[in-house]
């Protein structure tokens, strides 16, 4: 009987080992999948943390911009004008009237508007071409300073500008390419 008992113990041990190997074989994929899931979870947790930090920075910036007396609000506010062609034309003509009371004369010949477009910075960009006859170079420079200065309702930018600079005194016909940035 002892041999039978030993055989049963040996068979039981083999069955236990066999079952153990089957469990390991079946569960190894589950274990690897668990490892992959934990790695993915930690990667997502890191990404979530960076997104939270970015959101925090953006919220801080938004709070700074929403403050009415903030420096950044003052910087951005110059772009917050309303784009209205009639108002721009009236602004340009009134500015020439103010300049005409001085030493020179500015006569606007035409104002052309291109369709506004959205630029890469999220601002609307309007291109305006101003054709004018200006009595002298000094008046032209004063008018350009006025158009591109910070003092008016609109702040225009000039990418490229050329005019005939002759030694002969007198009026000059110019075409001034103006660019206006605004937030719609």
Buried (B, 14 or more C-beta within 10 A) or exposed (E): EEEEEEEEEEEEEEEEEEEEEEEEEEEEEEEEEEEEEEEEEEEEEEEEEEEEEEEEEEEEEEEEEEEEEBEEBEEEEEBEBEBEEEEBBEBBEEBBEEBBEEEBBBEBEEBEBEEBEEEEEEBBBBBBEBBBEBBBBEBBEBBBEBBEEEEBEBBBEEEEEEBEEEEEEEBBEBBBBBBBBBEE
